[in-house]
């Protein structure tokens, strides 16, 4: 009989279903007696019913939780049948032990995969060697980047803050003196058993929804650790170990870089969990996560080896789905996702050895896999480098009612001990409103699975009047900045959040679209082609005045048409591909990799900016103001307003290191006219400044035929191993072609066109010191302003003027992106050094370009 016939005969009607579905989603609903009866029906059902995963779940679902002993018997079926120590003799004499059944003819890819993962040896599971860097115009990061390793004894505190803490870069420390800790000899598995064998520790049980954690004596856990063959083993992960055994709190020492912890001002009972002892066998670890409450973390390994993988905050780990009911383990991610990643998408990786300490900055995604039996200690902390992240997390966390109380204590105590942090501790009206929204409803809870569906319904409600009774199709959420944005067949809707001057941004965007509508007939000059600039369809408030008490925020919104360029109010000299609105994507995930890609992206952006910057200024006087209108968003009065609040803003945002923030008042200009004065110095006053040119605000489509094929890749002038890898990985990778420019929420009227050029350089060009690329930007600026020099106003150097614009931008986004692109800013001692490094070479770029 063939294998397929045997399976069909053995499973009957269930034979059409895959093995995984039968075991995980059907048999998992059966009680123990039913599984035992089912095991007698056929050989396939016998094997399926004896699956250890099913009996592990049954054990934790049915066990008496008052009992503190778990006697692991080598598999969970025997452990279920003989749970107590007094059952030892009965277990040893049972036929399952003395005469185990041998079942022939059962083949299952699912069970084989489960067996492989349960028995695979990870002791040599090291990251693959890095490929040579791929030298393209985009300077994309070398594949398989490793985390830097520093010597603890030689790296002083100041250098650590400049190189790693302020730029938020992970680092591994060696030679950190762990050998002198009492824990070095007292926390071996045998020593822990001898001293604390009967002590109960908290154990994580990732596979159980019924009992995700429980207390277990250390000797029972060690017995399990030695003999288990689980795919997802139990993991001793105890946040209260120092309360249970106070002497363990003094067995290790907090590394010198992390001794400051703002949460220490809280009473011990008020503190969130912040320190853990971690003990587990190979295959244990932690799946993708960001440390809670905006904290950073350090982890010191005492024995064993851990493989770390990290992604920065702006990247979502491939394959990670926080809404999925089944959490992907670190083993599953490495075996199912990692092998298929394009090299550019692989995480930063490193293997941690005993005596080593890793630093994981706030907001970094990280995954940990224990390669063998490990013992480690870790702590989360808050300091001046992550206080803004901590602030936002505590104010926004509605899952814990104590979080707001913790923030109130921090705002009272931190200024007493660290006076320079006073500006950070003051919550703005926007932040307080956001916190209130989080506490009262599911309007802006990023962790709520139902949030996306609720917002899609709200988007559908405002789209429906424009659908003319036809189907709206898929309503797709677009991640563009801080606001809630959705695409449908009829257009694009943005709901403005209360953060970042949400109402001012709403007014600004409506005003910008009014100008664009009024200028629809204006002649377009000297353009290869323009990005479609959306035609405004409607603006208003989602909640009326009677509903405003629901949230204290009326959710202003604007609907714009984002469809084929042929339908836009701005003509296009070059026909673009007909693209339905719902199929548009942002440039965020499809940035160019070579010169031709940047040409495709930058040309329409610069031509679109020329159109915006040279609109008829008389339009501004003809259009009625949208009340209340922020009149400061014009020319030098706008810059003066930004100048007045710049120092305080940067002290609150804490993007730049402390030593640079202290020099900020001296560095900034005393008068807005030093930055830009169009009347005195004769520069053109651009009609409409976009204000926030970044990849999220560039929409387009993926041209499946737009990239080179394998033969073209192999013809490149690059090392053979790089070309071969690229040829296999890429094939015909789609090329991003921009069609639309969105988001005028930061628009400025009658101001400096240099603002948009700086935004393009930082967020799209990623601060690359590529002279040919940057000469395009400089040529544009010189032509537009009719300037024959680069001196800027009042003899100020262009580099300084550019740096001032970055610092005067009213949000933290531009500064944050700059530091992300150039983390070495943290090591610079003066703003003059920063301006020279970021913008000082622009003149040479123009000359040589």
N, C-alpha and C positions, 0 to 999 in steps of 0.2 A: 504494500500500500504506500502511495506517495505521501510526502509530508503534508501537502495541502489537503489530500483526502483524509488523512489521519486527523488533522486539525478540525476539518469540517465535521467529521463523524463525532469527534470528541466534544466539540463545543455546540453542535446543533445550530440553532438559530443565532446564537452569539458569534458564530464563525465569521459573519460579515464584518464584525467590529475589530478594530486593532487591539492588540494585547494590552497596551497602556490604558486604553479607555475601559476595558473590562475590569482590570485590576484597580485602577485609581478611582474610577468614577461609578462603578457598579458594585463590585465586591466590597468596597470600602463602606457601604451602607449596611452590610450584613453584621449580625451579632456573631459572637464566637461559636455558639452552637450551630448556627446556620452554615458557617464556614466549614466546620467539621463534617457536617452532613454532605455539603457540596463536594468535599474532597473525595468522597467515595463514589462519585458519579462516573468520572472518567479520568484518564491520565492527565489531560491538559488542565481540567478543573482541579485535579488533585494538586498539581504543581502551583497553579495560580492561587489556590486557597491557602497554601502553605507559605505564600510570599511574606518575607519578614517585615516588609513595610506595613502590611495590613495588621500584623500582630503587634507591632510597635505602637501603632495608633490605638488599637484596642486596649493594650496594656495601660496606656495613660488615660484613656477614657473611662476604664472600669476600675482602676486600682483604688484602694483605700488611702486617701491622701493624709490620713492621720498617722500612717506608718512612715517612719523616717528611713527605713531600710529598703534598698532595691538590690536584690541579688541577681546580677546578670549571669545568665546560664550559657552564653555563647551565641544564642539567638533569642528573638523575642517571643517565639512560640513557647519555648521551654520556660522562659522567664514569666510568661503569662500563667502557665500551668502550675509553676512552682515558685511563687513570689517570695517566700519566707525562708530564712536559714534552716528552720526545722524540716524543710522539705528536701534537704540535700540527699538523703538516702533514697527517698522515693524517686527523685529525679534521676539518680544514677542507675536505678533498676528499671526505668521506664523503657518500653520498646523503641521509642524515638531516639533513645541514646544507645541501647544495646543492639538493636536490630533496625537501623534506619533504612527506610524503603528506597530502593533503586529504581527510578522511573526511566525507561528507555523511550526514545523516539520523539521527545518533546523539544522542539527548536523554536526559539523566540529571540528576535533581535532586541526587543525591549528588555527581557530578562538578562540577556547577555550584556547589554550596555549597563544595566544596573549592577551586575556582578563585576564587570571591569572597573566601574567607578568605586565599588566597595573594596576592591582588593588592589587597586593600582598603587604602586609605590611612588610617592611624590618627593622622595629625598633628594633627587637630582633634577627637580623641576625648575630649572633656571631659565630666565628669559633668553631668547635667541640673541646672537650677536647683532649689533647694529649694522645696518647697511650703510655704505658711504653716503654722505649728504648729497641730496639731489640739487644741483646748482641751477636754479631757475631764477627768473627775474623776481618772482614772489618771495624768494628766500624762505621757502616753506621749511618748517622745522625738520631736522634730520629724523629719520624713522627710528623707532625703538629708543627714544631718548632715555637716558638713565638719570636718576636723581643724584645730584652732587654729594660727595662725601667730604666732610671736613674733620680736622683734628680738634677734638674738644679742648685740649690743653692749650692750643695755640690760637684759637679763634676767640677774640675778646668780645665782650657784650656789645660794644658800639658797632663793631664790624658785622656781627650777627644781625643787628637791627637794620643796618644799611643794606646788607646783601640779601637778606632772607625775610626778616619779619615785616619791614615796611613794604617791600615789593610783593609780599605774600608768595614766597617761593619755598617749596618743600626742600628739606636737606636731611642727610643722614650724618650722625656724629659717631666717630670711632674714638677709642682711647678716652672714654668719659669717666674712668675711675670706678666703674661698676664693681670691679673685683674687691673694692674696699667696703662695699655694702654688706651688712649682716645677711641680707637676702641672697647674696651670691652663693653662700654655702648652706643657709638655712632653708632656701626655697627649692632645693632639689626635690624630686618626687618622693624619694625615700625619706628624706628629712621631714618633709611636710607630713607624710604618713605617720612617722614616729611621733611628731609633736602634736599634730592636729587630726589624727586618724578618725576620731569620733566626733569632730566638730562638723557642724552642718554649714555647707556653702551653697550659694545659689548657682544653679546650673541652667543654661539656656537649652531649650528643646525646640529648635527651629521648625521641626516638622509637625508640631502639634498646635492646633488651634484651641484645644481644650485645656492644655496645661503647657503654655509656652515657656514657663520657667518653674522650677521647684527647688526645694532644699534637699541636699543629699550629703551624707557623711563622706569625708574625703577618702576613706579607705574603700568605700563602695564605688566611688567615682574612679579611683585608680584601678580597681579591678576591671571596671567597664573599659577604661582607657586602654588597657593591655589586650583585651580579648575581643573588642567589638569589631564588626565588619559592616558597619552602617555606611550608607552613602553620605548621610548627613549626620555625623556623630554628635552626641551630647557635648556641650562645651561649658566648662566652669567659667562663668562670666559674672563675677560677684561685685556689685557696687558698694556693699556694706561689709566687706571683709575686715576693714579696720575697726568697725563698730563691734563686730563679732569677736575679733581678737585684737585688742588695742595695740599690743606690742608689734603687730605687723605694720602699723603706720610708721614706726620708726626704723623699720628694717631696710628702707630705701631712702634715697635723697632726691629731692626735686632738682633737676639740672639748673645751672646758674641762669640760663636764659629765660627760664619760666617761673622764677620765684615770685614775680608780681602776678597776683591773681585778684582781680577786682571782686570776684565772688566771695573772697575771704572776709569782706565787710559784713556779710550776712551771718546770722546765727547758724550754727551747724545744722539745726533742724529745718531751717529755711532754705538751705542750699539745695539746688538740684543735684542729682547724682553726678559726681565729677571724677571719681577715681575707681579703678577696677583692677582686680587681679584676674589674669587671663591664663587658663591652663586647658590645653586641649590636645587631642591626637591629630595626626595628619588628616586632611580633608576638612577640618573645622576652619573657622575664620569668620569673616564678616562680608556680606554681600555689599553691593554699591550703596553708599550712604554719605551724607554730609553730617558732620558733628552737630549736635543740637544747640539751640540757643545762640547761634552765631559764634560759638567758641572755636578756638584752635586746640590742638592736642599734641602731646608727645607720648611716645611709647618706647619703653626700654625692654629689650629682650634679654632674659637671663639664661635660657637654654633653648635649643632647637633652632629652627630657621623659618622665617616668614617671607613670603613673596608678596610685595606690595605693588599695586597698580593705582595710578592717580590720574584724574582729569581735572583741569582747571574749572573754575565756577561757570565759565561761559560755554562749556561743552557738556552735553548730556551723554553719559556712557552709552555706547551702542548696545542695543538689546535690553537696556534697563527700562522697565515699564512700572513706575510707581503705582499705577492704578490696577495692575494685575493682581488677582486674588492669590496667586501662587508666586511666592518670592523666589527668584532665581538665586541659587547658591553660588559661591565663588567657584566650586568645582564645575558646576554646569556652565558658568560663563566662560571659563577657560577652555572647556572641551567643546562647547556648542557655538560660541560666538567668536572667541579670540582667533581661531585658525582662519576665519573667513574675512577678517578685517583688512581693509586696504592699509598698507603701512602708514599712511598719513593719519589714520584714525586710531592707531594703537596708543595705549596710555604710556605715561612715564612709569618706568618699572625699576625695581631694585630688590635684591634679596638681603634681608636683615640677618645678621649673625649675632651670637651672644656678645654682649658688651657694647653693643651698638644701640643708639637712640635715634628715632626718626621724629621729625617735626612736620606736622600736617597743618598748614594754615587754614584759617577760617574759610568756609565756602568750597573747599576742594572736595570733589568726589573721590572716594577711595574704597578699594576692595583689598581684603587681606586673605591669604590662603596659608594655613600652617602646613609646611612641607614635612614635618615630623612632630614628635611630641614636644610641645613648647610650654614655657612658663614666662610670663611677661607681666609688667605693670604699666598702667597708662593713666594719664590725667588730662582732663579738659580744663581750659582756663580762659579768662578774659583779661586783656590788657589794652594799652593804648592803640595797638595796631588793629584790633578788631572790635573796638568799642561801638562803632557805628553799626556793625553787623549784629552785635549783641542787643543793641538798642532796638533795632527794627524787629528782631526775632521776639524779644520779650513783649514789645508793644502789640505785635501782630498775632501772638499765640493764643488762640481761644480754647485750645485743648486743656490748658492748665490755668485755673483761676488764680493760682499763686504767682503766675509770671508777672502780672501787673504789680502785685505787691512787691515782688523782688525789685522791679524797676524803681518803684517809689523809694525803696531803701537805698538803692544805688545812687539815685539822684540826690539824696540827702547826705550820704556818707562820702561818696567819691570826691566832691569838691573840697571837703575838709582835709583830705589826705593828699589829693592831687589837684591843686587849684587850677592848673592850666587846662584841665579837662572840663571846666565849668560850662563852656559853650556847648559841648557835646551833650551834656546831661539835660539841657533844656529842650523839651519836646515842643516842636512847632505846632501851630494849629492843624496843619495838614497831617502830621504824625499822630496827633491825638484823635483826629477824625478817622484816620485809617484804623487806629486801635479800636475805636468804638464800633466801626463797621465790622471788624473781625469778631468782636465779642457778641454782637447782636444778631448777626445773620450770616448767611453763606454767600454774600455778595462777592467777597474778595478773598476767600480762603483758598490759597493755592494747593492745599493738600486734600481738598474735598473732591472726591471722585465725581460727584453729581454737579459740580460747579460748571464744568464745560457744557453739559447738556442744558442747564438752566440759562446760561448765557446765549446758547444757540437759539433757544426759544425767544429770548428777548430780542436777539438780532432778527429773527423771523418776524417778530411783531412789527418792527420798524421797516423791514424790507417789503412786507406784504402790499402796502399801497402802491408800490412801483412795479408789481409783478403782473398787473393786468389780468389777474386770474390764472396765470400760467404757473407751472411748478417752479419753485425757487431752486430746485436741485439741492446739491450738498451745500451746506453752510459751513465753511471751513474757518477755523480759528487761525489767525496770522499773528505770530509773535513779533510785534513791532514796538519796542520800547516798553513803557510802563502801563500802557493803556490796553483795554480790551478791544480787539480788532477782528472783524470777520469779513470774509468774501462770499459772495453768492453770484448768481447769474446776473442780478440787476446792479451790482456794484459793491462798494466797500463801505463799511460802517466802523466808526471809531467811537467808543464810549470813553469819555475822559475821566481818569481817576482823580481823586482829590489831591494826590501827591504832586510835587513839583509844579506848584502854581497851576493846578488843573484847570481852573476857570479862565485864568489868563491865557493859557494855551488854547483853550476852546475859542475864546474871542479872537485870538491871533489867527487861528486857522480859518475861521469863518471870514475874517477880514481879507486874508490872503486870497481866498477863493472868490470873494466878491471882486477883487482887483483882476483876477485872472478871467473871470466871466466878462468883465467890462472891456478887457483888452483882447477879446477873441479875434477881432478883425484887424488887429495891429499887424503890420508886415513883419515877417520873420526874415532876418538878415544873416547871410553868411553861415549857413548851417549845413552840415552833412546830413544829420537827422536829429530830431529832438525826442526826448522821452515824452510819452504821453503824460500830461499834467491833468489830473482828474477834474472833471466838471462837477461842481457841487450840485446835488439834487435837492438836499434839504438839510436843515439843522434845527435843533430843538432840545428839549429835555425829556428824558424817558419818564420821569416822575413829575406829576404836576404839583402845584403848590400845596394841595391838600394831602398829598402822599409824602411830602418831604420829611415828616416826622419819623418815617420808617427808618431813614438812614442819615438824616441831616445833610444829604447830598442828593441833588436832583438828577445826577448822571446826564450831563450835557452830551450830545452826540452830533456827529456830522456824517451825512451819507454823500459819498462822491462816486461818480461813474468811473469804474476801472474796467475798460473793455478794449475792443480793438482800437488801435491808434487812428484808424480812419474815422472813428466816431468822436474823437476828442476835439476840443475847441482850438487846439494848436495844430497847424498843418505839419506834415512830415514830407521832406524832400525825397526820402528813400522809403519805399513800401516795406512795411514790417509784416512778419508772419501773423496771420489771423489767429488770435488767441482768446478763447473764452475766459472770462474773468476768473471763474472758479479754478482754472488750471494754472494760474499765475503763482509763482513762488518768489520768495525774497532772495537777495544775493547773499544773505548771511552764510549759507552752507555751500555756496558755489562760487567762491572767490577765484579769480583767475590764477593761473600758474605760470604763464609766460607772457612775453611782450605782446603777442597778438591778442591774448585774452584781455589784457589791460587796455589795449587800444579799443577793443569792442566795448568795454565798460566805461572808460574815461571820456571818449569822444562825445557820446550823447549827453553825459553829465555836464561837461563844460559848455556844450552848445545850449543846453537847457538853462544853465546858470546865466549865460550871456543874455538869453531871452528875458529871464527874470530881472536881471540887474539893469536892463536898459529899457524897461517899460516906461511909458509916459508918466512922468511924476504928477502931472495934473490930475491923473485918475484919483490920486489920494484925496484931493480936495473935493472931488465930485461925489464921492461915495459917502453915504450916511454912516456915522459911527454905530457900531453895535454896542449898546450900553450894558454894563459899564465898560468903557473902552480904556485900555491902559495906554495913556498918551506917552508914557516914558519909553515905549519901544520905538522911538525915533531918534536917529542921529546921535549927537553927543549927549543929549539929555538921557538917553537910554544907557549909554556907557557910564555917565556920571552916577546914575542910580546903581549900576553894577559895581562901580568902584567903591561906592559907599558901603556896600555889604560884602565885598569880596573877602576881606580878611576874616570876618566873623564866619562866613560860609565855610571857608577852608578849615578853620579851626573846628567846625562842627563835622565836616565830612571826613577829615583825617585821612585823605588820600595820600598826601605827601608826608615825608618824615618830619618829625618834631623839629629838628634843627633848621629845616627849610621854612617851616611855618613861622618860626620865630623871626626869620629875616624878611618875611613877606611885606610888612608895612613899609619897610625901608625900600624895598625893590619896586613896589607898585608905583605908578605915576601919581603925582599930586593933583593933576588936572586931567579930565577926560580928553581935552584938546590935544594932549601929548600923544594920545593913542590915535585919534582921528578927528580932524577938523576940516571938513570939505570946503568951508567958505574961505578960511585963511590960506590954506595950502593948495587949493585948486583941484583936489581929487574929485572924481565923479561920485555923486551920491547915488548909490544903487537904489532903484525903486523898491525892490523886494528881495530881502535876504532870506534864504531858506532857513539857515541857522542850525540845521542838524542833519547834514548829509552823511549818512552812514549806510552800510549794507542792508540793514533792516528796512530802510526806507526806499530801496530800489527794488521794484518788482520786475519780473520778466518770465521767460519760459526757458526750458531746457531743449536745446537743439540736439537731437539724437545723432544727427549726421555732421555735427560741427567740429568734431575733434579728429585728430590724426589716428590712423590705424596702426596695427602692430609693426608693419614694415617701416612706416614713417618714424615710429619711436626708435626702432633699431638704427636708423640712419643718423640719429643725433650724435653730436660730438661730446659723448659722455663715456665714463667707464663702462666696460662690457657688462659687468654684473648689474649695474644700475639700469642699463638699457634693457637687459633681458627681463629684469624684475618688472620694470615699468610696462614693457610690452605685454607681459602676461596679465598684469593687474588692471591695466587700463582697457585694452582692446579699443573700442570706440566709445570712450567716456563722453557723456553729453556735455555740451558747452553752454554756459549760461549767457543768454542774450537779453539785455535789459529792455523793457518797454515802457515802464511807468515810474514816475517819481511821486511819492506820497509824503504825508505828514508835514504840514506847515504850522504845527503847534508852537514852534520856537521862532517863527518868522519875525523879522525886524524890518521896519519900513524906513527908507531913507537912511542907510547906514553904510558900513564899510564892506565892500565885496571880499576883502581879505578873510573875513570870518568864514565864508563858505569854502575858500581855498584851504584854509587850515583844517577845517573839518574833513575835507576829502583826503588831505595828506595823512591825517592821524587815523581815521577810521576805515578808509578804503585802501590807501596805499600802506597802511600799518607802519608808518614812520620809516619806511625803507629808504636807505640812503642810495637810491638809484637816480643817477644824474639825468638820464634821459626822461624818466617818468616825471621827475620834479621840474624839469625845464618846461614841460607842457603846462604845468600849473603856473609857473612864473611868467611864461610868455602870455598866458591868458590875462594874468593880473596886470602886466605892464601895458598890454594893448588896451585893456578896458579903462585903466586909469590914465593913459597917455603919459606914463611916467618914464623918463629916460634913465632914471637911477633907481637904486634900491634903498635910498636913505630913509624914506618914510617921512612923517611929519616932524617938524622941528629938529631936523637932523638926527632923529632917533634911528638907530640901525634897524633894518628890517627884522632881524632875528629877535630883537627885544620887543618890537611892536607885535610880532606874532606871538611871543610868549605871553605878553600882556593879555592878548585876546583870549588865549587859552585860560588864563587865570581869572579873567573877568566873565567868562561864560557862566550864566546864572544857575547851571546845574553841575553835578559832579561827574556826569557822563564822559565829557571830553578829557578831563584830568584822569579819570579812572582808566580810560582806554590808552592814554599816553603812557601811564605807568605800567600797564600790562604789556604794551609793546616794547617799552624800554625800562625794564626793572632796574637797570643800573643807575637810574636817577636816584635811587635810595642811597647810593654811595657818594653822590656829589655833594659838595659842601656849600655851594653858593648858587643862587639863581642865575648868575652870570654863566657859571659852568653849564647849567641846564640849557639855557637858551643857545649857547654856542654848540652844544652837542646835538640838540634837536633841530635847530634852524640855521646855525652859523654857516653851514656849507652850501646853503641854497644859491648864493651868488656864484660860486664855482660850478654848481650844477648847471646854471644857466649858460655860463661861458663855454663850458665843455660840451654841453648838450647840443 
